[in-house]
Structures are given as C-alpha cells and as structure tokens.
C-alpha cells in the first residue's frame, strides 16, 4: 500500500508517530513526515491504524 501524507492538513498531534513509529516521525515544527511511503504485509495493519487515528485525516492509503 502507498502512504500519502498531506502536510498542509497535519496539525502535529503525533498520533501517527505513536501508532506507527517505524513509518512516521515529526519535523522540528511538529508536522508529520513519512519515513517510508510503501508498506506491505504485516506492516499494513500498523500504517492503517496510524491513518485511522489521525485527527486531521491527513493520511490516506492507496492499494498498490
């Protein structure tokens, strides 16, 4: 699956980092950063949880 992050929507809550620390981080302003934009297998559940918990709906996922 492809991970898309709309940094303009991100409010810096950090929920994605808590849900999927191997996939997301935050920059010096607190805005989310995607560490790897392609997830597969068991990692998809963790990334899906990060997208679900994002209060700004800044993360979308596309099947590949």
C-alpha positions in Angstrom: 0.0 0.0 0.0 1.1 3.5 -0.7 1.1 6.0 2.2 0.1 9.6 1.3 0.5 12.5 3.8 -1.0 15.9 3.3 1.4 18.0 5.4 -0.9 21.0 4.9 -3.6 19.2 6.8 -1.4 17.9 9.6 -2.0 19.5 12.9 1.0 18.0 14.7 -0.8 15.8 17.2 1.7 13.0 16.8 -0.9 10.2 16.8 0.7 8.7 13.7 4.1 8.5 15.3 2.6 6.8 18.4 0.6 4.3 16.2 3.4 3.6 13.7 6.8 4.9 14.9 8.7 3.0 12.2 6.7 4.8 9.5 6.1 8.3 10.8 8.1 11.0 12.5 7.7 14.7 13.2 9.9 17.5 11.9 11.1 20.4 14.1 7.7 22.1 13.7 5.8 19.0 14.8 4.4 18.3 11.3 4.4 14.6 10.4 6.9 13.1 8.0 6.5 9.7 6.2 9.7 7.7 6.7 8.9 5.1 4.0 5.9 5.6 1.7 5.3 1.9 0.8 4.0 -0.7 3.3 3.3 -4.3 2.7 2.3 -7.5 4.6 2.1 -7.2 8.4 3.1 -3.5 8.3 -0.1 -2.6 6.6 -2.1 -3.0 9.8 0.2 -0.6 11.7 0.0 2.0 9.0 -3.7 1.6 8.7 -4.0 2.3 12.5 -1.9 5.5 12.0 -4.2 6.7 9.3 -7.3 5.9 11.3 -6.1 7.7 14.4 -5.1 10.9 12.6 -7.4 13.6 13.9 -6.8 15.8 10.8 -7.4 13.0 8.3 -4.0 13.9 6.7 -3.0 10.3 6.0 -4.6 8.4 3.1 -3.7 4.9 1.9 -3.8 3.6 -1.6 -3.7 -0.1 -2.6 -0.9 -1.0 -5.0 
